Amino acid sequence: MRRGLTFLLLAAVMATAAPAATAARPKGAGSRTFYVVPGADEDQCSLSSSQKRLDPNHGCGTRDNAATGMVLGAEPAWLPAVDGLPLRIDVTRPIQGEITVSSRYLIGYYVVTGAGQAQLEVTVAGTVGGQEVTVGTVTSEAYPVTPDRAEYRVEFRIEPDAALAGATLTGLRLGLEVVGPNVNHNLYYADGKSAVTVPLAR
């Protein structure tokens, strides 16, 4: 999905009105940060431990479903990790991250169409021994979505499943789903504002 010059001009205007958000990236030894990056297809996103893959013009979200949550019951967007594997999660420390959720624009106009009340459900899943496992999940607090704002920063903290202690993950996926009575609010951009940091076992 590509945003044209019109959107870039609007983003520049909005940036002067509010400080740019940066993804939460806890520092220190024993962690790995995965960024939301472009996926294999135009409307898909993936996860990468390299910032070189970032592309601020690339977005993803629920395909062909402008209304979300309680309105139409949209399914999660799943973002697989394309590098940074395998890994072992330190289950004694939380997985932390930040996702910027964007509303949609009326095509050809400077009009934000997102509205309603939203929550972000975040799920971290992995592959252990060829089997899919749920590492952890959390639902954010509800926040209002209004037409005077396009982007919303959602921070999250997930406690890993203690049963995964010592397990090696050969696959990692991030599931994102906007829920609640809202409309036109379900896009994620590969611009560096969205990332998840996984604590690594020593």
trRosetta pair geometry for C-beta under 8 A, 3 or more apart (Angstrom, degrees):
i j d omega theta_ij theta_ji phi_ij phi_ji
1 42 6.0 119 -33 150 45 89
1 43 5.2 67 -38 -105 98 69
1 58 6.8 108 61 -157 69 50
1 59 4.6 -61 82 64 122 85
1 60 6.7 165 17 -79 120 43
1 61 8.0 -12 3 18 161 91
1 187 8.0 -107 96 -140 157 116
2 42 7.6 -57 -27 -165 85 110
2 57 5.5 14 -143 157 73 108
2 58 7.3 -24 -91 -92 60 53
3 6 8.0 -116 173 67 83 72
3 7 3.8 -74 178 64 116 150
3 8 6.6 139 119 -46 109 75
3 57 5.4 -140 40 -148 84 74
3 59 6.9 65 -35 -9 104 123
4 7 5.9 108 58 11 56 95
4 8 7.3 -108 119 -2 37 96
5 8 5.5 -58 -148 37 38 113
5 9 6.3 39 155 -21 70 103
6 9 6.0 -57 -154 33 28 109
6 10 6.6 25 151 -15 63 108
6 108 7.2 7 120 -133 179 31
6 110 7.4 -135 173 -72 101 75
7 10 5.5 -57 -150 39 36 112
7 11 6.1 39 152 -23 69 104
7 105 6.5 -167 -102 12 102 160
8 11 5.6 -50 -146 33 32 113
8 12 6.5 36 153 -23 63 102
8 57 7.9 -25 -73 -96 109 97
9 12 5.7 -52 -153 31 32 113
9 13 6.7 32 150 -18 64 103
10 13 5.7 -54 -153 34 36 111
10 14 6.3 32 152 -17 68 106
10 105 7.6 120 70 -109 166 148
10 110 5.3 172 -101 -129 125 96
10 150 8.0 97 136 -38 118 157
11 14 5.7 -56 -147 39 33 110
11 15 6.2 40 153 -29 66 103
12 15 5.6 -49 -149 27 31 115
12 16 7.2 30 154 -19 59 100
13 16 6.2 -58 -164 28 34 109
13 17 7.1 26 146 -16 64 108
14 17 5.6 -62 -156 35 42 111
14 18 6.7 -24 167 31 75 97
14 150 6.5 -51 -116 24 167 121
14 151 7.9 118 143 12 147 109
15 18 7.3 -89 -141 62 26 62
15 20 5.9 2 -138 -66 98 97
20 193 7.7 -116 174 -93 91 116
21 98 7.6 -145 158 154 117 136
21 100 6.0 149 79 -89 137 123
21 151 7.2 -151 16 131 129 128
21 153 4.5 -165 -146 -75 160 136
21 193 5.4 69 90 -147 97 114
22 25 7.9 -65 145 3 98 105
22 192 7.6 -29 -139 134 69 98
22 193 6.8 -110 -123 -119 26 66
23 33 8.0 126 118 -169 126 127
23 35 7.2 163 39 -117 169 86
23 97 7.2 -23 -172 -164 102 70
23 98 4.7 -179 -146 65 63 112
23 100 7.8 -97 -81 -21 84 100
23 192 6.4 -131 -5 158 117 58
23 193 5.5 152 -52 -174 88 27
23 194 5.9 179 -97 -85 123 4
23 195 3.8 87 159 19 150 106
24 96 5.9 -86 120 143 127 105
24 97 6.0 161 65 -157 104 21
24 98 4.1 120 7 -24 93 117
24 155 5.7 71 -22 -126 144 105
24 195 7.1 -156 59 71 54 97
24 197 7.1 -104 114 1 81 120
25 33 5.0 6 -137 -104 101 152
25 195 6.0 3 -79 96 93 145
25 197 5.8 134 -139 -64 51 131
26 31 6.0 -38 89 127 100 176
26 96 5.6 74 -18 61 123 137
26 197 5.1 178 34 104 90 161
27 31 7.9 179 -168 53 14 132
28 31 6.3 63 76 10 79 118
30 90 6.5 27 170 -23 116 146
30 199 6.1 16 137 -164 95 75
30 200 4.9 -148 -169 61 58 85
30 201 7.7 47 -156 -92 104 6
30 202 6.1 -48 -107 -63 116 89
31 197 5.3 23 170 174 123 104
31 198 6.5 162 -158 82 72 42
31 199 5.1 -41 -99 -107 88 49
31 200 5.9 -170 -89 3 25 88
32 49 5.8 -39 180 -117 104 126
32 84 5.6 146 165 -165 138 122
32 87 6.4 -108 26 -116 148 152
32 197 7.1 168 83 -153 33 62
32 198 5.3 -17 60 59 85 94
32 200 5.8 69 -12 -48 98 119
33 49 6.6 119 79 -136 54 73
33 195 5.4 16 -177 171 103 128
33 196 7.3 164 -151 85 60 35
33 197 4.5 -27 -96 -98 78 84
33 198 7.8 174 -86 17 29 67
34 47 4.0 24 166 177 124 114
34 48 6.4 139 -154 62 76 17
34 49 5.6 -51 -96 -75 65 64
34 81 5.8 -70 -132 -109 145 107
34 84 6.1 -142 -88 49 99 165
34 172 7.3 -160 -56 114 165 138
34 174 7.4 -178 100 -33 132 132
34 195 6.4 165 84 -158 44 76
34 196 5.4 -12 59 61 96 84
34 197 7.7 176 18 -86 65 35
34 198 7.0 32 -5 -7 107 108
35 47 6.9 147 67 -154 32 62
35 48 5.8 -33 57 66 85 74
35 49 7.5 127 9 -114 82 17
35 50 7.7 -98 33 75 117 31
35 51 6.0 78 -3 -97 161 63
35 53 7.3 160 81 68 115 101
35 54 6.3 -46 136 -77 144 98
35 190 7.6 90 142 -155 97 77
35 192 6.4 -21 -153 -116 133 52
35 194 7.1 109 -162 88 64 63
35 195 4.7 -34 -102 -100 62 99
36 45 5.3 4 -172 171 93 136
36 46 7.8 146 -154 77 50 33
36 47 6.6 -39 -95 -98 44 64
36 79 6.3 -54 -122 -150 84 161
36 99 7.5 82 -36 -125 140 83
36 174 7.9 -97 -88 72 89 147
36 188 5.8 -93 -176 151 160 117
36 189 7.5 105 108 96 128 29
36 190 5.3 -131 121 -106 81 66
36 194 4.0 6 9 90 131 115
36 195 6.8 -126 -5 -76 75 49
37 45 6.7 144 74 -164 33 82
37 46 5.5 -34 71 70 87 82
37 47 6.8 111 21 -135 91 15
37 48 4.4 -1 6 14 146 117
37 50 7.9 25 -67 74 156 74
37 53 3.9 23 -152 118 147 116
37 54 5.9 -96 -110 -84 87 43
37 55 7.1 82 -159 12 70 86
37 58 7.8 34 178 83 45 140
37 82 7.6 -85 69 25 126 126
37 190 4.9 81 -136 -149 29 125
38 44 7.7 80 -178 88 58 65
38 45 6.4 -81 -126 -118 23 61
38 46 7.0 6 103 22 31 92
38 53 6.8 -137 34 167 81 94
38 55 5.1 8 -33 33 118 130
38 58 4.2 -46 -85 163 102 167
38 190 5.2 -97 -46 2 61 170
39 44 3.1 -75 72 113 146 96
39 45 4.9 -115 -31 -79 103 4
39 46 4.4 128 -100 -31 73 88
39 60 6.5 60 3 -77 119 148
39 79 7.3 -127 -75 -131 117 75
39 80 8.0 87 -125 41 109 85
40 44 6.1 -6 46 74 65 137
40 46 7.3 75 -22 -46 70 127
41 44 4.4 72 57 9 89 115
43 60 5.7 114 168 -123 52 76
43 61 7.8 -74 -175 41 92 59
43 63 5.8 83 138 -96 146 101
44 60 5.4 46 -152 -119 16 135
45 58 7.3 138 -96 134 88 108
45 59 7.8 -43 -60 -177 117 28
45 60 3.8 -138 -20 18 99 145
45 77 7.1 46 39 154 105 126
45 79 5.0 -29 101 -112 91 112
45 188 6.1 -77 -1 93 163 112
45 190 5.9 -178 -128 -65 109 106
46 53 8.0 -57 74 149 107 147
46 79 5.6 154 -134 -168 23 81
46 80 5.7 -35 -136 68 89 65
46 81 7.0 121 173 -117 90 17
46 82 4.9 37 156 -27 144 113
47 79 5.2 100 -37 137 89 107
47 80 6.7 -128 23 116 93 25
47 81 4.2 -44 78 -94 111 65
47 82 6.9 168 71 5 54 73
47 84 7.7 -73 125 38 99 134
47 172 6.8 -75 71 105 145 106
47 173 7.9 175 6 -128 128 34
47 174 5.8 105 -57 3 133 119
47 196 7.2 -39 -131 39 133 109
48 53 4.5 47 56 38 164 148
48 81 7.2 143 -80 -152 35 66
48 82 5.5 -23 -86 52 88 101
48 83 5.6 40 -140 36 77 104
48 84 7.1 149 -162 -13 40 116
49 81 7.8 36 -31 -158 86 110
49 83 5.6 -108 25 97 96 98
49 84 3.6 122 -26 -73 129 125
50 53 5.4 90 89 -7 95 99
50 83 6.6 16 -4 66 105 145
51 54 5.4 -13 -172 -15 65 119
51 192 6.6 39 -143 -107 104 107
53 82 7.9 142 -115 61 169 133
53 190 7.5 -75 127 178 83 129
54 190 5.6 -176 -148 151 57 86
54 191 6.5 82 -175 -139 108 19
54 192 5.0 17 -135 -56 150 89
55 58 4.1 53 93 2 113 116
55 190 5.0 29 53 93 71 121
55 191 7.6 -65 96 -81 30 55
56 189 6.5 34 -156 159 52 121
56 190 7.0 -131 -83 86 25 63
56 191 3.7 60 -115 -112 77 98
56 192 7.5 -37 -79 8 89 92
58 189 6.8 135 84 -155 51 69
58 190 4.5 -7 78 33 106 121
59 102 7.2 -72 -136 54 132 139
59 187 5.1 5 178 -175 127 111
59 188 6.6 154 -157 78 75 38
59 189 4.6 -38 -97 -95 86 74
59 190 7.2 -152 -83 1 37 77
60 77 6.0 141 133 -168 106 144
60 79 7.7 133 83 -87 150 103
60 187 7.2 149 78 -153 28 66
60 188 5.6 -25 65 62 79 90
60 190 7.7 56 -1 -37 100 98
61 77 6.0 -95 -145 -63 28 148
61 186 4.5 120 -172 123 121 80
61 187 4.1 -69 -51 -99 139 52
61 188 6.1 146 -76 10 78 73
62 65 4.3 -63 134 65 116 112
62 68 6.3 148 17 -97 154 104
62 74 4.3 -30 -125 -164 159 133
62 75 6.9 140 -127 55 105 62
62 77 6.3 -117 -67 -57 59 101
62 178 7.8 -105 -20 35 125 102
62 186 4.7 -19 13 141 107 144
65 68 6.9 96 132 -82 103 69
65 72 5.9 -152 -163 95 106 144
65 74 4.9 147 125 -107 142 106
65 186 7.4 -31 95 72 90 160
66 104 6.4 -71 -139 19 95 159
66 113 7.9 -27 -173 111 123 134
66 183 6.5 30 134 -174 90 82
66 184 5.1 -6 180 -84 97 71
66 186 7.8 173 -157 30 32 119
67 71 3.8 -104 167 115 116 138
67 72 4.5 107 94 -8 105 115
67 74 7.5 -177 104 -44 53 109
67 182 7.9 168 -156 101 63 50
67 183 4.8 -31 -112 -121 76 83
67 184 7.3 -18 -81 -35 47 56
68 71 6.2 59 60 41 26 111
68 72 6.7 -48 -98 46 18 92
68 74 4.4 -43 -130 6 75 133
68 118 7.6 35 88 -118 125 106
68 178 4.6 27 145 91 153 106
68 179 7.1 -117 145 -96 98 27
68 180 7.8 25 108 57 94 63
68 182 5.8 -14 64 79 97 91
68 183 7.1 165 21 -109 72 31
68 185 6.4 -104 29 66 133 72
68 186 4.7 146 -63 -61 144 130
69 72 7.9 72 57 41 39 58
69 73 7.4 -22 144 -87 16 34
69 74 6.8 -12 -26 23 34 97
69 116 7.7 -173 48 129 141 146
69 118 6.7 -147 -45 -121 146 70
69 119 7.7 107 -112 40 130 78
69 178 5.9 -74 -50 126 97 73
69 179 4.1 115 -119 -163 92 37
69 180 4.3 -57 -153 48 159 37
69 181 6.2 -118 105 -56 129 21
69 182 5.5 69 22 33 136 84
70 73 7.3 25 -128 -67 21 67
70 179 7.0 74 -33 -178 72 74
70 180 6.1 -30 -3 -179 102 16
70 181 4.8 -35 55 -74 123 67
71 116 7.9 -80 -43 -105 124 166
71 181 6.4 107 -52 -140 85 55
71 182 7.1 -108 -16 63 123 36
71 183 6.0 83 -55 -81 169 82
74 177 6.8 177 98 -151 92 89
74 178 6.9 19 63 61 133 81
74 186 6.3 -16 99 -125 173 158
75 177 7.1 -82 162 -111 29 117
76 121 7.1 -91 -95 88 111 110
76 123 6.9 -26 -136 28 164 121
76 175 4.2 17 162 -173 149 99
76 176 6.0 140 -162 66 89 33
76 177 3.9 -71 -95 -59 78 107
77 175 7.3 153 74 -154 43 52
77 176 5.0 -21 58 63 94 93
77 177 7.2 164 12 -76 65 58
77 186 7.9 143 -26 170 124 97
77 188 6.9 -165 81 17 153 127
78 173 5.3 -3 -172 -178 99 123
78 174 7.3 153 -156 77 50 44
78 175 5.3 -19 -101 -99 74 76
79 173 6.5 149 74 -161 45 67
79 174 4.5 -18 60 60 104 95
79 175 7.7 -172 20 -75 74 29
79 176 7.0 30 -7 -1 112 108
80 171 7.1 -41 -151 -169 103 97
80 172 7.2 126 -159 83 58 53
80 173 4.9 -32 -97 -100 62 87
81 84 5.7 -85 -179 59 128 107
81 85 5.9 122 108 -37 128 117
81 171 7.2 163 48 -167 99 51
81 172 4.0 26 2 69 133 101
81 173 7.1 -124 -5 -74 78 40
81 174 7.9 89 -50 -13 82 92
84 87 6.7 -9 148 -40 80 129
84 172 7.6 -50 92 36 106 141
85 169 6.8 -92 -136 110 104 82
85 170 6.1 94 167 -162 123 37
85 171 6.7 31 -140 -90 161 26
85 172 6.2 -168 -82 0 120 106
86 168 5.1 30 161 174 136 101
86 169 6.0 165 -160 82 82 49
86 170 4.8 -37 -99 -98 109 57
87 168 7.4 158 81 -155 21 65
87 169 5.5 -19 65 57 72 101
87 172 7.3 7 39 -50 117 135
87 198 6.7 84 126 111 152 139
87 200 6.0 -89 -167 -115 108 100
88 166 6.9 -20 -155 -151 127 19
88 167 6.8 159 -132 81 84 41
88 168 5.5 -49 -77 -100 89 59
88 169 7.0 157 -93 9 36 82
88 200 6.5 81 72 -161 67 72
88 201 4.2 -62 116 41 108 114
89 95 7.5 -32 -148 -67 127 107
89 126 7.8 -142 -20 -40 129 161
89 135 6.6 101 -11 -146 170 127
89 160 5.2 178 138 -125 137 163
89 164 6.0 20 59 120 116 126
89 167 7.7 -5 34 68 89 87
89 169 6.6 43 -20 -11 98 130
89 198 5.9 -82 -110 -179 95 106
89 199 6.5 75 -163 74 70 70
89 200 7.0 -77 -115 -110 33 39
89 201 6.4 49 100 -23 19 98
90 93 4.9 25 105 28 113 105
90 160 7.8 137 91 30 40 148
90 199 4.1 -74 52 125 109 106
90 200 5.9 44 -19 100 100 15
90 201 4.4 151 -77 -76 71 63
90 202 7.5 36 -85 -10 119 68
91 160 4.3 -118 -125 91 72 118
91 161 6.8 -65 -133 84 124 38
91 162 5.1 133 151 -115 140 46
91 164 5.7 150 -76 71 128 86
91 165 4.8 -89 22 -76 136 79
91 201 7.8 2 -3 -70 68 115
92 199 7.9 -99 66 112 63 147
93 160 8.0 29 72 11 48 114
93 199 3.8 62 85 -21 123 178
94 157 4.9 10 163 -172 147 91
94 158 6.1 144 -166 68 88 39
94 159 5.5 -53 -106 -87 87 55
94 160 7.5 175 -127 -11 38 78
94 199 7.2 92 67 -10 28 127
95 124 5.7 -11 106 -22 170 164
95 135 7.1 64 -24 129 151 126
95 136 6.3 166 28 55 126 134
95 157 7.4 151 79 -160 53 43
95 158 4.3 -18 61 62 104 100
95 159 7.9 -158 20 -70 80 11
95 160 6.1 96 -22 -56 105 92
95 196 6.4 13 171 180 105 103
95 197 7.0 173 -161 83 61 53
95 198 5.5 -9 -119 -109 99 61
95 199 6.8 -127 -82 5 55 83
96 155 7.7 -5 -172 -174 88 92
96 156 7.2 173 -150 91 48 56
96 157 5.3 -6 -105 -107 80 72
96 158 7.7 -169 -73 23 36 70
96 196 7.5 169 94 -155 34 60
96 197 5.3 -11 67 56 81 102
97 122 7.4 -177 68 -167 122 155
97 155 7.3 177 98 -151 41 57
97 156 5.6 -8 64 57 81 91
97 194 7.7 39 170 -174 108 62
97 195 5.8 -144 -144 104 95 52
97 196 3.5 -33 -83 -107 146 62
97 197 6.0 169 -77 11 76 67
98 153 6.1 -6 -174 -171 111 95
98 154 6.9 157 -157 81 59 45
98 155 4.8 -25 -101 -101 86 68
98 156 7.3 168 -87 16 37 72
98 193 7.4 -88 116 162 108 63
98 194 6.6 -134 104 -125 66 47
98 195 6.4 19 51 49 79 70
99 120 6.2 -172 73 175 131 158
99 122 6.9 178 -8 -91 140 122
99 153 7.8 155 83 -154 38 49
99 154 5.1 -19 65 63 85 100
99 156 7.2 12 5 -1 100 117
99 176 6.3 167 -148 -120 161 130
99 188 6.5 -45 -169 -121 103 119
99 194 4.6 38 -129 -134 56 106
100 151 5.3 -2 -178 -169 109 109
100 152 6.9 152 -157 73 60 38
100 153 5.3 -27 -99 -96 78 64
100 154 7.5 165 -92 17 26 74
100 188 7.1 128 77 -136 65 70
100 189 7.0 -39 87 41 113 90
100 191 7.8 -49 58 58 141 108
100 193 4.1 2 -6 123 140 124
100 194 5.3 -117 22 -61 78 93
101 118 7.2 -149 112 134 155 150
101 120 6.1 -155 -48 -82 141 128
101 151 7.3 150 77 -154 41 57
101 152 5.0 -22 62 63 91 96
101 154 6.0 31 -7 -5 109 121
101 178 6.2 119 -150 -85 143 121
101 185 6.5 53 147 169 113 88
101 186 7.2 -27 -164 -114 104 26
101 187 7.2 119 -169 63 58 49
101 188 6.6 -41 -109 -82 54 77
102 114 7.9 -154 155 -41 44 147
102 150 5.7 6 -152 156 86 85
102 151 5.1 -24 -99 -98 79 74
102 152 7.7 176 -82 20 33 71
102 185 7.6 -155 113 -149 29 61
102 187 4.2 -49 71 78 98 102
102 188 7.0 163 16 -84 94 26
102 189 6.1 40 -10 -18 143 106
103 112 5.1 68 94 -171 131 100
103 113 6.4 -172 161 63 110 55
103 114 2.5 -98 -127 -20 130 133
103 115 8.0 74 -135 -28 140 47
103 145 6.3 139 -78 -171 123 116
103 147 7.9 -144 131 -113 163 47
103 149 7.6 104 8 102 130 59
103 150 5.3 -124 46 -146 94 54
103 151 7.7 -126 11 -64 77 35
103 184 5.6 51 -166 125 87 88
103 185 4.6 -32 -101 -101 79 76
103 187 7.2 -12 92 26 0 107
104 112 7.7 135 83 -155 37 58
104 113 5.3 -30 84 53 87 109
104 114 6.4 129 29 -54 62 85
104 184 4.2 -101 38 -169 108 95
104 185 7.4 -120 0 -70 78 35
104 186 7.7 -7 -36 40 102 71
104 187 6.3 120 -72 -22 72 128
105 109 7.1 -169 167 75 95 66
105 110 7.5 -49 -154 -142 121 26
105 111 6.3 121 -163 72 73 55
105 112 6.1 -49 -102 -98 67 48
105 113 6.7 136 -137 -1 16 94
105 150 7.4 -4 -68 -122 93 121
106 109 4.4 -12 92 55 108 114
106 111 3.9 1 24 72 121 115
106 112 7.9 -98 -4 -45 83 7
106 113 5.4 115 -52 -52 80 115
111 147 7.3 -20 -175 -167 74 114
112 147 4.9 158 85 -160 92 60
112 148 7.1 -171 53 -60 134 8
112 149 6.9 -150 119 71 170 23
112 150 4.9 -134 -107 -85 131 79
113 147 6.8 7 -111 -114 18 98
113 183 7.3 -72 141 117 91 96
113 184 4.1 -51 105 136 99 169
114 145 4.7 -86 148 167 105 120
114 146 7.6 30 100 63 86 14
114 147 6.8 166 63 -91 58 52
114 150 7.3 124 20 -132 127 46
114 182 6.9 7 -168 177 84 109
114 183 6.9 179 -139 89 45 57
114 184 4.7 -135 -84 99 55 90
114 185 3.8 86 -140 -74 117 95
115 145 5.7 177 -136 105 13 94
115 146 6.5 43 -116 -121 70 32
115 147 5.9 -11 -72 -47 100 85
115 182 6.7 -179 94 -151 40 73
115 183 5.7 -3 56 52 81 94
115 184 7.0 39 15 49 71 105
115 185 7.6 -167 22 -34 27 119
116 144 7.8 -165 109 -153 29 58
116 145 5.2 5 57 53 62 111
116 180 6.7 154 138 122 113 98
116 181 5.1 -142 -164 116 120 65
116 182 3.0 -176 81 -108 132 60
116 183 5.7 115 -21 7 131 69
116 185 6.9 -142 49 11 105 135
117 142 5.4 9 176 -175 104 117
117 143 7.5 163 -156 79 63 29
117 144 6.0 -39 -103 -104 68 55
117 145 6.9 -165 -83 13 17 87
117 180 4.9 -108 106 165 77 128
117 181 5.5 35 46 59 93 83
117 182 6.0 -142 56 -61 33 96
118 142 6.9 149 77 -151 31 67
118 143 6.0 -30 66 63 82 77
118 144 7.9 109 20 -141 79 10
118 145 5.1 55 -7 -33 118 121
118 152 7.5 127 71 72 134 162
118 178 5.4 -27 -157 -166 116 103
118 179 7.2 127 -157 69 63 38
118 180 4.7 179 -117 59 31 133
118 182 4.4 -4 -70 -27 92 158
118 185 5.5 -101 -71 109 149 141
119 139 5.5 28 156 178 126 98
119 140 5.3 -178 -162 69 75 80
119 141 7.0 -128 -119 124 97 15
119 142 5.1 -54 -67 -92 97 62
119 143 7.5 129 -87 14 51 73
119 178 7.4 146 74 -157 41 54
119 179 5.2 -28 66 66 93 88
119 180 5.0 118 9 -35 83 123
120 139 7.3 168 85 -154 41 55
120 140 4.5 33 48 12 84 127
120 154 4.6 79 24 150 147 170
120 156 7.4 -109 96 -60 115 128
120 176 6.7 -26 -166 -158 101 84
120 177 7.3 143 -159 75 53 44
120 178 5.9 -29 -100 -98 67 63
120 179 7.7 157 -98 20 18 77
121 137 7.0 5 -178 -175 89 105
121 138 7.7 180 -150 93 53 38
121 139 4.9 -21 -100 -103 74 83
121 140 7.7 -126 -66 8 33 77
121 175 7.5 -30 117 118 91 98
121 176 7.5 143 79 -158 62 35
121 177 4.4 -15 58 64 108 98
121 178 7.8 -163 18 -77 79 15
121 179 5.7 46 -18 -7 112 120
122 137 6.7 173 92 -151 53 59
122 138 5.5 -7 59 60 97 81
122 139 7.7 172 19 -88 68 33
122 140 7.4 68 -8 -36 105 93
122 156 4.9 69 30 159 155 177
122 158 6.8 -121 104 -58 112 126
122 174 7.2 -26 -162 -169 87 91
122 175 7.0 142 -163 81 37 66
122 176 6.3 -1 -106 -103 68 66
123 134 6.7 -57 -168 -143 107 100
123 136 7.6 -172 -148 98 53 42
123 137 4.3 -9 -106 -105 77 101
123 174 7.3 147 80 -164 56 43
123 175 3.6 -5 58 55 105 117
123 177 7.9 25 0 5 106 105
124 134 7.6 107 82 -169 55 59
124 135 4.2 -52 106 65 100 119
124 136 5.4 15 47 53 106 76
124 137 7.2 -162 22 -75 63 54
124 158 5.9 153 7 98 122 164
124 160 7.7 -59 82 -103 135 81
124 172 7.4 -21 -169 -164 89 89
124 173 7.5 154 -158 82 44 52
124 174 6.1 -17 -104 -106 66 66
124 175 7.6 -145 -64 21 23 81
124 196 7.1 169 -93 174 117 153
124 198 7.8 148 -155 -96 148 107
125 132 6.2 3 174 -171 120 94
125 133 6.7 165 -161 85 72 44
125 134 5.4 -43 -106 -107 82 52
125 135 6.2 -173 -104 3 21 87
125 172 7.5 150 87 -157 51 42
125 173 4.6 -14 65 62 98 100
125 174 7.9 -173 25 -78 74 21
125 175 6.4 51 -6 -19 111 112
126 132 7.6 156 87 -152 34 52
126 133 5.4 -21 67 62 81 93
126 135 5.3 66 -5 -49 109 113
126 164 7.7 84 54 -136 139 145
126 169 4.0 -55 -172 -137 136 123
126 170 8.0 118 175 43 92 45
126 171 5.8 150 -165 86 56 67
126 172 5.2 -11 -107 -100 85 60
126 173 7.1 -174 -79 19 37 73
127 130 6.7 2 180 -121 104 13
127 131 6.8 152 -155 72 64 31
127 132 6.0 -35 -98 -94 70 51
127 133 7.2 150 -105 16 19 83
127 169 6.3 106 57 -162 54 70
127 170 5.1 -63 92 67 107 81
127 171 3.1 47 12 36 120 111
127 172 7.7 -104 13 -47 80 39
128 131 5.9 -32 70 63 70 86
128 133 5.2 7 14 -3 113 134
128 164 7.1 -146 -64 -131 153 96
128 167 4.8 -12 -131 176 137 127
128 168 6.9 133 -129 72 81 49
128 169 6.0 -52 -74 -99 80 59
128 170 7.4 141 -98 13 32 84
129 167 8.0 -80 -16 -153 97 105
132 171 8.0 -51 -105 81 69 131
133 161 7.4 -118 160 46 113 149
133 164 6.8 143 132 -90 148 117
133 167 7.9 0 39 136 165 160
134 137 6.5 -30 -178 -30 120 107
134 161 6.9 98 99 -34 71 138
135 158 7.4 73 114 134 94 133
135 160 5.3 -41 177 -133 90 86
135 161 5.9 -138 -158 10 37 98
135 164 6.4 -15 -123 -19 76 167
135 169 7.8 -4 -77 -92 125 145
136 158 3.9 138 113 168 130 113
136 159 5.9 176 -131 74 145 43
136 160 5.1 -106 -32 -104 127 38
136 161 6.0 -167 -65 -30 78 74
137 158 6.8 39 -50 -131 5 122
137 175 7.8 -21 -113 65 103 117
138 156 5.3 155 82 -166 131 112
138 157 6.8 87 -53 71 175 47
138 158 5.0 -139 -14 -91 118 83
139 179 7.5 -38 -141 42 117 130
140 143 7.4 -28 128 -10 121 107
140 154 5.0 -57 -92 -162 164 118
140 155 8.0 123 -118 65 117 43
140 156 6.2 -88 -77 -86 94 99
142 180 6.2 132 -126 -106 101 150
143 152 6.1 155 108 -169 144 140
143 154 7.5 -145 7 -92 143 98
145 149 7.8 -131 -154 75 53 100
145 152 6.9 -82 -102 -36 84 147
145 182 5.2 64 33 -139 141 127
145 185 4.8 -51 -146 -81 160 159
146 149 5.7 59 68 25 87 97
149 152 7.1 82 131 -66 120 84
151 193 7.7 -11 -172 134 139 163
152 185 7.9 21 15 -165 130 119
153 193 7.3 -105 -104 172 96 111
160 164 6.0 -88 162 55 111 127
160 199 7.9 -124 -14 50 134 103
161 164 5.0 85 81 -7 92 106
162 165 6.0 -4 -179 -29 58 109
164 167 4.6 -83 -164 34 68 128
164 169 7.8 19 -170 -58 126 104
165 201 7.7 122 -151 -92 63 147
166 201 7.4 -140 -83 145 37 173
169 172 5.7 67 144 -68 132 89
172 198 7.5 -70 -142 -57 150 159
174 196 5.8 172 -100 -3 139 151
176 188 6.3 52 98 -44 165 148
178 182 6.7 -74 152 67 117 132
178 185 5.9 -159 175 108 160 86
178 186 4.7 -133 28 -102 136 84
182 185 4.9 -47 147 39 129 127
188 194 5.8 11 -166 -31 106 171
189 193 7.1 38 74 40 95 112
189 194 7.4 140 65 1 54 122
190 194 7.8 -77 -107 49 37 110
191 194 7.8 75 50 10 69 87
192 195 7.6 -4 -166 -42 47 113
